[in-house]
Amino acid sequence: MSLLKRYKRPILVVVWMAVIFTGSSVPGDDMPSDLPPDYLMHFLEYSILGALASWWASKDLFRTGVRLPIVFATVFCSLYAVLDEIHQFFVPGRCMDPRDWVADTLGGLAGAVILMLILTSLEG
């Protein structure tokens, strides 16, 4: 088994985390004005991270059940969101916002739950 095939799930998680980090690095003055509301952007980007993290956890970390992958993905997203908010504190024109962290955490949970529902319906 090739390394890429073996580690594709965690690699996708790390790649998406890099996408989030890159977006968080854009100074406030350089942000496009036609973006959806901030909380919606946070929710959507972290729902993707939550889905990827639960997919990884369901196959590589916790091979049975859906609860542990959902809990793992939610906690993982929440912790990464804290780091993301701290990072934004140092980006010109950006700030730390606890509401963004809540949107990130809820997005991670939603993405994990939706993906686990899809996977369990495909299996059954």
JOKAZI-V353087 format. One line per field, one symbol per residue. ss: DSSP state (h for helix, s for strand, l for the rest). burial: I if it has 9 or more other ideal C-beta (glycine too) atoms within 8 Angstrom, else O. A space follows every 10 residues. Layout:
# JOKAZI-V353087
ss=???
burial=???
This chain:
# JOKAZI-V353087
ss=llhhhhlhhh hhhhhhhhhh hhhhlllhhh lllllllhhh hhhhhhhhhh hhhhhhhhhh hlllllhhhh hhhhhhhhhh hhhhhhhhhl lllllllhhh hhhhhhhhhh hhhhhhhhhh hhhl
burial=OOOOOOOOII IIIOOIIOII IOOIOIIIOO IOOOOOOOII IIIIIIIIII IIIIIIIIOO IIOOOIOIII OIIIOIIIOI IIOIIIIIIO IOOIOOOOOI IOIIIIIIII IIIIIIOOII OOOO
